[in-house]
Amino acid sequence: MLGWELPPHNSGGLGVACYQLCRALHKTGVGIEFILPYTADHGHIDFMKVTSAYPMDAAVIQKAGIAYDSFEYRLQNGDLKGASLFDIAQGYENAVERLVEVREFDIIHAHDWLTCRAAIRAKEKSGKPLIVHMHSVEADRAGSEGGGNPMVREIEELSMMLADRVVAVSEHTKQSIIREYGIPADKIEVIHNSFDIDQLENLSGDNAYTYLEAMRKKGYRVVSNVGRITIQKGLPNLLRAMQLVIAKAPKTFLLIVGSGDQLYELMALSAELGIADKVLFADFQRGKNYRDAYAVGDLFVMPSVSEPFGLTPLEAIGYGTPALISKQSGVSEVMTNVLKVDFWDTNEMANQITAVMQNDVLRDELQKQSYKEYLKLSWDKSAEKLNQLYATHAGAAA
């Protein structure tokens, strides 16, 4: 299995999804060697072998930031060498090619475009079947049909054309693949992402967002959002909706937890809209601060322009906060007891947010019903479907 990240060295949901899926696959008897492009301590993982693949002249490869940032190579002669994302993908491809020559395996399973060149090379060298697992497509990340980096689009298209099977994390993503690349529908299998409640770390101690907790005791309510701050996530529309919400329900705050290339744009927009005093930007968080960001909210909002799946609303529900999600998301296919809105409809988004901010009974009932639904989710179902694909394409016992 070729993947770009695993927790705790992850920038978002991709690494979490890979971790949980592999954990569930292990229960079905599948043996996995997970190949990463960087060195890190993953001693906490006992359900698969984790291997680092990097250039031969590198003694160590370390991330300069979170997983999707550029890396740094510490060469064998002691020199430090910076590397761009495409440089790393090239080095990863070469390293995987060498690993293929000394490994025995039945099938190649690659996650997202960053590993696809390596996956194609592995298939070419070994003759083994290839499953390409698309957690998003470049048009999703760019926030527009036909958009994005042409080189990334070429890699995605070629890898899915050469794959024996393509897995999409939602029907939404499947339709994006068909629209963007013309891949035949019968070549694409939808296997939804999921969530296991036993993987939620418990809340502990006082909430880290003490100011918001204090204001809630004074009658204020909190809307929260956790994720990357990029065009794909639709946060400008959320800010515009919040301007309408605050006009009707002035005692409302918006907490945004995450980092990304739109951060300063959003700060400027909140000031332009006259709501800067009600919008808190808390940067990228892990651990307790991450968990508490969900728990402090009265409503979690995911307004994504195009969200292949979207695990964050499920985390929010697990931590006691109901969710409003974009209809343009994969998670909307598996959850019924959540509020749903078109990402572009800021008026309706504002109406739904305001209704929850002004009605604690509605908030509590929405959370109660969504939590019942949430408890039925499991990665085990997704793993069983994937194992059937393995059996079909590799002749492995299901």
C-alpha positions, 0 to 999 in steps of 0.5 A: 500500500502506497500512502503519503501520510499517517497520523500523527504526521498528517495534514488532514483526513487522508492520513486518518482515513488510511490509518483507519482503513488499514486497521479494519483491513487487518481484522479481515486477515490482510497483510499490509506493508504501508510505504511512506515517503518520509521517516517517522516513528510509527511504533504505535502501529502494530497492525501493519508494517510501515516502511519509509521510501526515500532517495539512496543518497538520503540518510534521513528525510524529514518534513519541513512542516505538515505532511503536504509541505516540502521536505528536507533531506539529510544526505549521507554526507551530512548536507541538508537539501530542500525538496519540493513536493514534485521532487519528493514524489520523484524520489519516492517513485525511484525508491518504491521501484527498488523496493518492488524488486525485493518484496513479495506481494499480491496487489498494489493499492495507492492513495491519491495522486502523490503516490500514483507515479510510484504505483504505476512504476510498481505495476510496470515492474511487478505485473501485479494488479493496481487499485488506485484509491481516490480521496479527491481529484484535482478539480475538487482541491481547486474548487472548480470543474476542469481546474487545478494543476495540469501536471497533477491532472495528468498524473491522476488521469494516467493512473486511473486509466492504467489501474485495474480498479479505481476506488472512490470515497463517495458517489460524489467523487465517482461522478467527479472522476467520470466528469473530469477524466472520462473513466468508465463508471463500471471501473469505479467502485464506491467505498465510503469512508467511515468512523469508529467511535472507539478511535475517538480520544476522550475529552478531558479537563476544562475546555481549552477555549476558555474565552468561548466557554465563558461567553457561552455561560453569558448566553453566547453560542458558537459555530465551529469549523475545523479543517484546511483553510483552502478554496475547496472548503468554501469558508468565504461563503461561511463568513458571508452567512455568518454576517447574516447570522450575527445580524439576527443573533448577535451573541454568536461566535465563529471558531475556525481551527486550521491553516492554509493559503486562504487564512489572511484572505479570510481575516481580511474578509471578516473585517470587511464584513464587519464581524472580525470581533466575532470570528476567532482564528485558532490556527492548526491544532492537534490533541486536546485543542483539536478535540475541544474545538469540536466540543465547544461548538453548538453547531459544526459547519462544513460549507465545502465547495466540493468535499470528496467525503468529509470526516470532520462532521463525524468527529464533531458529532462524536464530540457532542456537536450537531452538524450542518454540511454542504450537499456537495460532499460525500458524507451527505450520502451516509448521514441523514440526521444533519442539516444540509445546504448548497455551498453557494446558498449563503442565505439558506446557510444563514437561516439554518445556522440562526435556527440552531443558535436561537433554539437549544432544543433543536440543537440538542435533538439534532445532536441526539438523532445524529449520534444514534446514526453515527454509532452505526458507522464502522470502517469494517464494512468498508474493509470487507468491500475492499477485501472483495476487490482484492480477492477479485483482482489478486485471487486472494482469499476473501 
